[in-house]
Amino acid sequence: MGPKKPPVPFSLAINNLPSLAPVISKLSAVLADPASSAQDIVKILKLDPALAGKVLRLANSAYVGIPNTISSLKNAVVLLGQKRVHSLALTTSILSAFKSRKSLPFVLEHFWRHSISTGLVAEAISKYLRRYLSIDSDEAFSAGLLHDIGKLVLGCYQEELLASAAQSSALDKVPFYLTENPETSHTYAGGILAQHWNFPADLTDVLERHHSPGKSADHKQLVSIVHVSDIMVHMVGFSTFPAEISPKLDNDAVATIKLQPEHLRVIATEAVQNEKAIESFINFFVD
């Protein structure tokens, strides 16, 4: 048995990311058009029957909680929201792009539970803030859902780096992100993916700066919402790695969204109490 091959250099691996699925590019173009409608989204979803079926099933799940059966794809899109359907489709595309990777240094279901919960908390916070600020709760959900996608990229392309950081985090009892090399971190990997797939600037900022919201110049409000949502979800016990240490709240982020930690905990706890809703999303991604 020969010597173990050295890992592929990080820069080379990250630059060999797969291309974005054509259906996602079409959805992005439609959403960028202010005159687009739910029917425009439906036309594109029909190009991917498997995705269309998932959207219809989610619209009939415990997440939505509508007593009547939704049989129309258009009604499903209206019910879930165009931006939410786009983020779910985008996430599904990411999973599909990386499906050949069978080994990950974390349990995929735990990763999605944390990510989905962060999206739900970000949505709940944004709905509360919408009383006096202009915030799109669908964008907040999408940003929360995708904030840690860099971990999936690293897990697929540089498993050793992610596993080593997780081990150091557990041994030193410090938050995971503090044990990463900034040049090979999950936030760096997330930013590279975002640029590779032409994510919107605000979503890219969230992927890169959700652990350093003070560094966000143009999208500080959204980055701050995702930052506090991420930490609140850690505090209620939903983390990617076993016994993961929660990061500390950034005081500037708390000041930006103008909600005290005690209030944030209440919002977060209420947002993740619906276990059936979270399971509906997990089934959307892992089935």
Residue, then its C-alpha position, 0 to 999 in steps of 0.5 A: m500500500g503506497p503512501k497517502k496522497p496529500p490533500v488537494p491545495f485549498s485554492l485549487a479545490i475551491n476553484n474547481l467548484p461545479s457550475l450552477a444548475p441552469v434552472i437556478s440561473k433562470l430563477s435568479a434572472v426572473l427574480a431580478d425582474p420587478a415585473s416577474s410573477a409567480q407564473d414565471i417562477v412556475k414555468i421555470l420549476k416545470l423544467d425540473p419536475a423533481l424540484a417542482g414536486k418538492v416545492l408542492r410537497l413543502a407547501n402541503s407540509a406542517y411548515v405551512g400548516i394550511p388545512n386544505t390541500i395545495s394542488s397547484l404549483k402556482n398556489a404553492v409558489v404564492l404561498l411559500g414566496q418567490k424568494r423563498v422558493h429560489s433559496l430552496a431551489l438554490t440550496t437543493s442545487i448546491l446539494s446536487a452539485f456536491k452529492s458525489r461526496k459521500s464522506l463529511p466530518f459532520v452529520l448532514e442532518h445536524f447541519w441542516r437543522h442548524s441552518i434551517s433553524t437559523g433561517l427561521v429565527a432570522e425570519a422571525i426577527s425580521k418580521y418583528l423589526r419590520r414594524y419600524l424598519s424596511i426588512d424583507s423576511d424572505e431574504a432574511f430566511s434565505a440568508g440564515l438558511l445559507h449562512d454556513i454553506g461554506k462548511l458544506v463546501l469545505g466538507c466536500y473538498q477539504e474535509e481534513l481542514l474542517a475536521s481538524a478545526a472541529q477537533s481543535s474547537a472541542l479540545d480548546k473549548v472555543p467556538f469553531y470559527l476561531t480555530e479556522n485559518p482565515e484563508t481556509s475558513h468556512t466563511y472564506a469558502g462561502g464567499i468563494l462559492a457566492q462569487h462563483w455562482n454570482f450570489p446577490a451582494d447582500l447574501t455574499d456579505v452574510l456568508e463572508r461576515h456573519h461572524s464579523p458583522g462589524k466589517s459589513a459596510d453595505h448590508k450590516q442590518l441583514v448580516s447582524i440579523v443572521h449573526v444573532s440568529d446563528i448564535m441564538v440557534h447555538m444557544v437552544g442546542f442546534s449546532t453542526f458539531p457535537a457539543e459545539i461552543s456557541p460564539k459570543l454575541d457581537n454587541d454592535a450587531v445587537a445594537t444594530i437590530k435594537l433588540q436585547p439578548e433576552h428578547l432575542r432568546v424568546i424570539a428564537t425559542e418560539a421560532v424553533q419550537n415547531e419541530k414538524a416545520i423543521e422536519s418538513f424542511i429537512n425532508f425537503f433537502v435530504d430526501 
